[in-house]
């Protein structure tokens, strides 16, 4: 079946507050979601007029430089001081910080509010991740969540778990859109491994009664 992905762009104008720009360090990686990409060039020019060096990075599975997907957030090796994220919600800023340990400045185009996210503000998430990882190591019966969505399907990587952890029993659960209630049908599973969008282990973990780790944390 052919799939068409249609980009929906925000038609409003985004103006960064001078107060936010003044707080930014000199070298910035600028990221946003596809909705706000039409504003990226103007934002970059304004920052550069304020003597900021701005990097627009092209990441895996994205079409445009500066575009960010939850599925492709990783550690970035370039020389920079902080991230500037344009968008609403907390998932992307927190995920950037978890993977990179660099400050994240975020601006919400709708509320016009901005904030700086630092490592101390994600300590609870790190503690939960560590606890889930310890539970995985101690468990024998593991459920592996595998998405069939393009760009999220990591079945081949998921299957390598059996070789890496031969002492464990893995059950591969395939889905397009996950129904968390259906996971209750597998009471013997002690821990889940998420191979789909990392957001599931971050924002949706409370909907799953068992510990859950992202597969990237196991390699």
N, C-alpha and C positions, 0 to 999 in steps of 0.2 A: 504494500500500500504506500503510495506516495504521500509525503507530508510537506506542507507548505508552512513556513514560519514567516509571519507578517509582523514587521516591527511597528509598534505603536509609539509615536513620538509626542512628547509634551510640547504644546504650542505656546505656552507662556514664556516670559523672559525671566532668566535667573540672574540676580544681581547679588554678588557676594558682599556682605557688610565689610566696611573698612576695618571695623573692630576685629573681625575674624582674620583678615589678611595681615594685620599688624601682629597677630599672635603666632603666625606661621613662621617656622624656621626657613632657612634659605633654599634648601633642596627638597622639592615636593614631588611625590608620585600622585598624580591625579587620576581618580577612578570614579566612574558612575555606572548606572544601569542604562540599558538601551533607551529607556524613555527620555533621558535627558542628554543624549549625545549631541543633539543639535546646538546645545549651549556650550559645549566643551571648548571650542575654538575661542569664543569670546572670553570665557573664564580664564583660559590659558594666557591670552594676550593681556588681560587686566593684571594677572599675577606677575607676568614678566615686566610690565611697566612699573611694578613695585619692587623690581630687582630680585624676584624669585626665580629660581631655576625649576622648570616644570618638566617632568617626564610623563609621557603617555605610553604605557606599555601594552603590547599585544600579547594576550594570554591564550592558552589552549582553549579550543572550542568557541572562541569569539571571532566575530567578523571585523570588529573595529578596534583600533588602538584606544585605550582608555576605558573600554567596556569591561565590566566585571560580572562574572557569573559566580554564584555560590559554589558551583562544582569545580571551579578552577582556581580557587584561592590557595596560594602556596607561599613558600618562602621566596622572596625576591632578593637576588644577589646584587642588584645595582647599588651605586653609591647615592644614598639619599638620607634625609633626616626624619621624614615623617610622611604619612599619607594624608591626602585630603579626599574625603568621600562625599559626593553629592548624591543625596537620595534620602528616602525615609526608612524607618525601621532600624533595628539594632544588629541584625544578623551579620551583614557584610562588615561593618566596623569591628565587631567583636571577632569575627573570623580572621580578618586581616591582622589584628593584634595577637591572636592566639598563634598564628603561623610565623609572625615576624618579630614580635617583641619591640616594635617601634610605635611611637605615639600615633594615634589616629584622630584627625580633626574631621568632624562631620557637619554638614550643613543640610538642613531639611528645606527644600524649596517651597514646601506648602506652608509650614508653620513659621518659616524664616528664622528658626532657632538653630544655634550651633553649639557644639560641645567638643571637648577634648577627652578622648578615652585613653586611659593609661593602664599599665599592666595590673596595678593593684585592684582595678575595678573588674577584672575577670578572674580573680583568685578563686571564687566559688566555682566557676566553670572548670578551672584547672583541677580543683580538688575532686569534682565529680568525674572528670575524665580519668584521673589517676585511680579513683575507686573502681570505676568500670573496668579499667585495664587489669587491675589486680583480680577482679572477679573473673574476667576472661581467662587469665592464667590458671586460676584454680578450678575452672569448670571443665566438665567432660562433654556435655551435650550443648552444642552451639547452633543457633539458628542464624543463617546468613541471608540478609535481605538483598535481593538482586532486582534492579529495575530493568524493564525492557525499553525504557525511553531512550531515544537517540542522544548520545553524549553522556548518559548516565549509566549505561550498561557496562558493567565491569565483571562479567561472568568469568572470563579467562583469568583475571587476577584473583577472583574469589576462589576459583578451583585450586589455586596454588596454596591455599590455606591448608589443604589436606596434606601436602608434602611438607610444609613448614611446621605443622603441628600434628604429627601422625598419631599422637596419643589421644586426640580428641575426635569426637564424632560430629560431623557437620551435616546440617539439613539445609538445603538450598531452597529458599522461598521466593518464587518469581512473582512479579506484579508489575502493572503499569502505573496505577495510582494506589498507593498503599492504604489499606483499611486497618487502622491500629487495633480495632476490636477483634479482627480475625486472628491476631497473634495470640489471643487467649485460647485458641484451639490447639496450642502446642505447649501445654503445661510442663512437659518434661524438659523444655529448653531452659538452661540455666542463665544464658547470656546471649545477646544478639550482636552480630557484626553487620554494620551498615556499609554497603558498597554503593549506595545511590547518593543522592544529594546530601552533603555533610550537615545541612540544616536539620535533618531528621535527628541526628545525635545531639545537636545543640538545642534547638528550640522545641522539638517534639518529644524529647526524652521522657517528659512527665506523663505522656500518653501511653508509654510502654512500661509495664510493671516490672520488667527485668532490666538489668544494666545493659547498656548498648555502647559499643565503641565503633569508631570509624575505621575502615580497613587501612587507611593511610597510617594510623597509629601503630599498626602491627608490623610494619616493614621499615 
